[in-house]
Each structure stands twice: as structure tokens, then as C-alpha cells.
Amino acid sequence: MSLKAINAYKKGTLKQDIINADPHKLTLMLMQGALDRLAYAKGCIERSDYQGRSEHLSKATAIFINLRDTLDLEVGGDFSENLYALYNYFLEKLSTISSENGADVISEVSELFLPIKDAWAQIPEAAKQQAYAQSGI
């Protein structure tokens, strides 16, 4: 099977996953996407592929902006405000990447973000259903 066919299949599967996903799952997919893009960018740095690094960092940055901008600061209170500040920190750190510090910055952001993604993945189904009921989803 060719790489082109495999990539087409993956894109089709991803589109289907997005269509069928609830808001919790969509957020989890975005979180995983950010971590994947950071890992790809780190690999590009190791290979001195600066164009690839820029593309993957741009995608990771866009995901962090989306995650930050969809926080409900009124409902989430201090927790949402702290998460908003953390996303801003990630964006600031990613904007400082250079040839010398790139891998270290990416590692720092990934290490700080992974526990957030893991915690999100462990939210109990009952809590998700209660949140959907309150929001009218």
C-alpha cells in the first residue's frame, strides 16, 4: 500500500472521528495534536529541518491559541484563568525558539502540557455528562 493511500485513509478516519466526537473528545484530540506537533518539531530540529520545524511549531501554536481562546473564564474561575496563563506561557516559550534552544523549549512545554492532557483524558464519564447537561449540549 502506498504512503499516499495510507495518508488519505488516515485523513478520512480523522474526519470521521471529528464528526462523531463530543466536545470532550475534540479537546482531547486537539491536545494530542499539539503534543504530536511538538514531537515532530523536535525531530525536525534534530535533523536540522528548519522548514519542518516552523510548520509543526506553527500548528502547535495554533492549537494552543484555540485551546486558550475557548476557555470559559466566567464559568471556570481561577482554574480557567490559571490554564489561560499557562497557555500564554506556552505561546511565549514557543515564540522564543532558536536553533540553540529549540529542543529544550519543546521538551519543557511538552512536559508541562502532558499532565494536563492526561488529566483531561481521565475525566469520568459521569462528570462529562453532567457538564453537557448544564451547558445544554
C-alpha positions as CSV (number, residue, x, y, z in Angstrom):
1,M,0.0,0.0,0.0
2,S,1.4,3.4,-0.9
3,L,2.2,6.1,1.6
4,K,-0.3,8.4,-0.3
5,A,-3.1,5.8,0.2
6,I,-2.3,5.4,3.9
7,N,-2.3,9.2,4.4
8,A,-5.6,9.5,2.6
9,Y,-7.1,6.8,4.8
10,K,-5.8,8.5,7.9
11,K,-7.4,11.8,6.9
12,G,-10.7,10.1,6.2
13,T,-10.6,8.4,9.6
14,L,-9.7,11.6,11.3
15,K,-12.6,13.5,9.6
16,Q,-14.9,10.7,10.8
17,D,-13.6,10.9,14.3
18,I,-14.1,14.6,14.4
19,I,-17.7,14.3,13.1
20,N,-18.5,11.7,15.8
21,A,-16.7,13.4,18.7
22,D,-18.2,15.2,21.6
23,P,-16.6,18.4,22.9
24,H,-14.5,16.5,25.4
25,K,-13.1,14.2,22.7
26,L,-12.5,17.1,20.4
27,T,-10.5,18.9,23.1
28,L,-8.5,15.7,23.8
29,M,-7.8,15.3,20.0
30,L,-6.5,18.9,19.9
31,M,-4.3,18.3,23.0
32,Q,-2.9,15.1,21.4
33,G,-2.4,17.0,18.2
34,A,-0.4,19.7,20.0
35,L,1.9,17.1,21.6
36,D,2.3,15.3,18.3
37,R,3.3,18.6,16.5
38,L,5.8,19.4,19.3
39,A,7.3,16.0,18.9
40,Y,7.5,16.4,15.1
41,A,9.1,19.8,15.5
42,K,11.7,18.4,17.9
43,G,12.5,15.7,15.4
44,C,12.9,18.3,12.7
45,I,15.3,20.3,15.0
46,E,17.4,17.1,15.4
47,R,17.5,16.7,11.6
48,S,18.2,20.4,11.0
49,D,14.9,20.6,9.0
50,Y,14.1,24.2,9.9
51,Q,11.2,24.5,7.5
52,G,9.6,21.4,9.0
53,R,10.3,22.8,12.5
54,S,8.5,26.0,11.6
55,E,5.5,24.2,10.1
56,H,5.0,22.0,13.1
57,L,5.5,24.8,15.6
58,S,3.0,26.9,13.8
59,K,0.4,24.1,14.0
60,A,1.2,23.5,17.7
61,T,0.9,27.3,18.3
62,A,-2.4,27.4,16.5
63,I,-3.8,24.6,18.7
64,F,-2.6,26.3,21.9
65,I,-4.3,29.5,20.8
66,N,-7.5,27.6,20.1
67,L,-7.4,25.8,23.4
68,R,-6.7,29.1,25.3
69,D,-9.4,31.1,23.4
70,T,-12.1,28.5,24.0
71,L,-11.7,28.6,27.8
72,D,-14.8,29.9,29.6
73,L,-13.2,32.2,32.2
74,E,-16.5,33.1,33.8
75,V,-17.5,29.5,34.5
76,G,-14.1,28.1,35.1
77,G,-13.0,30.8,37.6
78,D,-9.4,30.6,38.9
79,F,-8.8,27.2,37.2
80,S,-9.6,28.6,33.8
81,E,-7.6,31.8,34.5
82,N,-4.6,29.7,35.5
83,L,-4.9,27.5,32.4
84,Y,-5.2,30.6,30.3
85,A,-2.0,31.9,31.8
86,L,-0.3,28.6,31.2
87,Y,-1.3,28.5,27.5
88,N,0.1,32.1,27.2
89,Y,3.3,30.8,28.8
90,F,3.5,28.0,26.2
91,L,2.9,30.5,23.4
92,E,5.6,32.8,24.8
93,K,8.1,30.0,25.1
94,L,7.4,28.6,21.6
95,S,7.9,32.1,20.2
96,T,11.5,32.2,21.6
97,I,12.7,29.1,19.9
98,S,16.0,29.4,18.2
99,S,18.5,26.9,16.7
100,E,20.3,26.6,20.0
101,N,17.4,26.2,22.5
102,G,14.6,24.6,20.4
103,A,14.7,21.1,21.7
104,D,14.9,22.2,25.3
105,V,11.9,24.6,24.9
106,I,9.8,22.0,23.2
107,S,10.7,19.5,26.0
108,E,9.7,22.0,28.6
109,V,6.3,22.8,27.0
110,S,5.6,19.1,26.4
111,E,6.5,18.1,29.9
112,L,4.2,20.8,31.4
113,F,1.3,20.1,29.0
114,L,1.3,16.3,29.1
115,P,-0.2,16.1,32.7
116,I,-3.0,18.5,31.6
117,K,-3.8,16.3,28.7
118,D,-3.6,13.1,30.8
119,A,-5.9,14.7,33.4
120,W,-8.4,15.7,30.7
121,A,-8.4,12.1,29.4
122,Q,-9.2,10.8,32.9
123,I,-12.4,12.9,33.4
124,P,-15.1,10.4,34.4
125,E,-18.0,9.9,32.1
126,A,-20.5,11.0,34.7
127,A,-18.7,14.3,35.1
128,K,-18.7,14.8,31.3
129,Q,-22.4,14.0,31.1
130,Q,-23.2,16.4,34.0
131,A,-21.2,19.2,32.2
132,Y,-23.1,18.6,29.0
133,A,-26.4,18.7,30.8
134,Q,-25.5,22.0,32.4
135,S,-24.4,23.6,29.1
136,G,-27.3,22.2,27.0
137,I,-25.1,20.1,24.7
